[in-house]
Amino acid sequence: MTGKPMLAEERDVAWEADGGERLPGLLAPLRNKAPIYYRLPDTPDGHHIKEYASGLRQLVRFVGVEEQVVKYSLT
């Protein structure tokens, strides 16, 4: 070893070099099952909106590691 770290371009590792050739839709099943958490400017402090792929939106808050649903359906 020369003591000089190799750059990614210098290594000959196929999975690193071919990163752009992922199968389309590989992560789609995860997106369809896992809810997405986000906040809007008018979301109350300490609360988040939890949205499912079906379109159901809930107002939730976290107490420690426990999630509590404050409002079941946001319309």
C-alpha positions, 0 to 999 in steps of 0.5 A: 500500500502506498499510503495514499487513499484511493479515490472512487474513480481509481477503484475497480468495484463494479457496484460502485461504478455502475450506480446508475443502472438500478432497476426501475421500481426497486424501491416502489413497494416500500414507498407504497407501504410506508407512511410519509411524515411531514410538516406544513407552515400551519401544522401545530408545534410538536405535531406532524402530518402522517400520510399513507399511500392511500391518501389518508392523512393523520395529525400525530405527535410523538411522546418519547418514542410513542406515536399518538394520533391526535386527529384520525382523518385530515380533509 
